[in-house]
Amino acid sequence: MSTPASHSVVVGLDGSDASTAAALWGAAVASKWGATLSLVHALPQDGPLYSPAAIMLESQFLSQLREDGEAIIGTAKRLLGPKFPGLEIETTISPGPAGTALLEAADWARLIVLGSTGAGAFRSVLVGSTALHVANRAPCPVTVLRGEVTAPDQRPVVVGVDGSDLSGDAVAHAFEFASFFEAPLSAVHTWQGSPGAGGTGLLVDWDAVQQEEEAVLSEGLAGEAERYPDVSVTRVAEQGAAADVILRHSADAQLIVVGSHGRGPLLGALMGSTSQNLLHHATCPVMICRNE
């Protein structure tokens, strides 16, 4: 990734098991990169209260929320400190909502890491709201943890390749991640249409289509493959829905990397289809890349 190593790996922390897992995963990445780990906790927000008694109660409630937030941050630091003794850890407690706080942190982030579910009111809606909100708007990559996550290892990294600029950004991040963790890379390119897709499908030279799509895949990898000759690459070019093919080839993967939208029929809609599908169904972390 092109940002300086001094930029932070930002983790959204809310006290849930998922956010603790995100902190551990993010800390392992930050430690490997030589980056700072930034733990961000957002305070929940209620609507305005107007009576003196209500304002007093709200003040007491907010004070308790801040104390709870400081306890969550403190617990995470005590967990991470012994495991990553050389890691610089910064902490921020911000007014909510969580998505806004994380996007503010994105200004200096190299990567944002989120759990797939949250605590309290955020439970079961993080992927559908906060994570999607951040992934759709953050100027840096956003990783949402899925499955039984421990720490980055040497299992494969799967990257979606479609020839778009955002795909190129995803390829660059995937190669660098694989290189840092000495992992192989599986590059997946898909297209729609098949020999049985109606009468016109019978007139298509599908061998030529296969060759053309394999060329798109090769072109999408060329620069980064030369930059990272240490990364072993498996190339997959298949007809089918992008999410389905990527999921099928990520059964033993440690990370999936995709752009936030693709080309053709996916342009501008990937967060509503392919990447959202991956965020809901992947069994490993998913990194969404945007390049502003």
Secondary structure by P-SEA (a helix, b strand, c coil): ccccccccccccccccaaaaaaaaaaaaaaaaacbbbbbbbbbbbbcccccaaaaaaaaaaaaaaaaaaaaaaaaaaaaaccccccbbbbbbbbccaaaaaaaaacccccbbbbcccccccccccccccaaaaaaaccccbbbbbccccccccccbbbbbbcccaaaaaaaaaaaaaaaaabbbbbbbbbccccccccccccccaaaaaaaaaaaaaaaacaaaaaacccbbbbbbbbbccaaaaaaaaaccccbbbbcccccccccccccccaaaaaaaccccbbbbbbcc
